[in-house]
Amino acid sequence: MEANRGFFDGTQNIIIKVEPDSIAEEMDIEPGDILIGVNSHEIKDVFDYRFFIKDEYVELIILKPDGEEWILEIDKDEDEDIGIVFENGLMDNAKSCNNKCLFCFIDQLPKNMRETLYFKDDDSRLSFLQGNYVTLTNMKEEDLERILFYKLSPINVSVHTTDMEQRVAMLKNPKAANLFQYMDKILESGVEMNFQIVLVNGMNDGEYLDKSIEDLSKYMPKGKSLSVVPVGITKHREKLHPLEPFSESQAERVIRQVERWQRTLRKQYGSRFVYASDEFYLKAKRELPAFEEYEGFPQIENGVGMLASFMYEADIVINKPRLFKEREDITIVTGVAAAEHIKALCARLSGSFNMDIDVCVVENKFFGPEITVAGLLTGRDIINALKEHGYHKKILIPQSCLKQGEDIFLDDVTLEDMKRELRAKVKALPCDGFRFVKEILK
């Protein structure tokens, strides 16, 4: 296996966990071991690994911490998992973004935050694995070939506009003009795509938005959906291109524009295809669309229909008959955007179940007043708001505030820090109406 050492840097293939009762456990593979190769093949990333372990006969080359190499021959069922978890889920370094987007959120972060927050990824593999959006501007031909070979579907693409001159200007990268060239190849291969437009006031809205929706709708049905979300604007924009938030009337205009296209596309293709994010409806003070209008919520992780789904699920739990019992009073933490909806839901619960459910609405001091979604609240802002507002001994916060897979906020405050400082039970919950209500009523 010495010939393969050139690709191996000793970091991405470190095993951190072996699943109980798995093939790996049976073969005495342990945390700290390193995977060098599979069937003598170079393992560039997790997709290579998954592809080569599909066979019924697999040969693993494992490097033990003492430097000893093991060659393990495994007979198994086709597609049976071996039971290895790697330290780096991608098993490779994520590809960084070389764009200089005029609206980049990372450029608006304050200084002295943890280093990983400043990394700009633009990796199609993360699009498949984690739902990230990619611009396709930082893609090499070999990256495209891997998408087509492994059928990494769906890929989520940040389009922003289909006017190529405007797209190049917004992303500040001449390769942005190659959008259709890449998308055509991807869709022709059978890989599906979701699209995103980050809408910037006075830049890619109005006629540009009409053109983008029309152009992207031609990719249906392999082009599954298109979300339109407002640009995030923090208070840390010194020396950056000036941006203006959408006003209430401007948000209303965007919604009407999107809904007009929904009617047209539903009549023509049987699907609404394009959706405005929850933020536009909240900004416009408009009633949210009905649950069924989101057609399966193809972009819920992008803030499209998240609140409608949450309220629908909560209603199901609330309306189930249950025996009365004494319940613990509770404080709910939310951001400004969804505050009125959460307050109304909690008022229903308080009245129906004879308990005090208090809602603490946290303003975003860290990023500024234009950032109103709960997912960008910091630990310190939440702690300070609760101290000022007052709170019960049990507190629920949105899990979206925390780093994925870890109990840490954007400002490096941990969940344990919060519990200790507030001397309260603090629990993070996903944006799931079922779990939210059940946690309150249990």
Secondary structure, DSSP 4 states (H G I P E B T S, - for coil): -GGGGGG--SSTTBEEEE-TTSHHHHTT--TT-EEEEETTB---SHHHHHHHTTSSEEEEEEE-TTS-EEEEEEE--TT----EEESSTTSSPPPBP----TT-SGGGSPSSS-GGGG--B--HHHHHHH---B-SSS--HHHHHHHHHHT--PEEEE-S-S-HHHHHHHHT-GGGGGHHHHHHHHHHTT--EEEEEEE-TTTT-THHHHHHHHHHHTTTTTEEEEEEEEPP--S--TTSPP--PPPHHHHHHHHHHHHHHHHHHHHHHSS--EEE-HHHHHHTTPPPPPGGGGTT-TTGGGTSSHHHHHHHHHHHHHTS---------EEEEEESTTHHHHHHHHHHHHHHHT--EEEEEEP-TTT-TT---GGG--HHHHHHHHHHH---SEEEEEGGGBPTTSSBBTTS-BHHHHHHHHTSEEEEE-S-HHHHHHHHH-
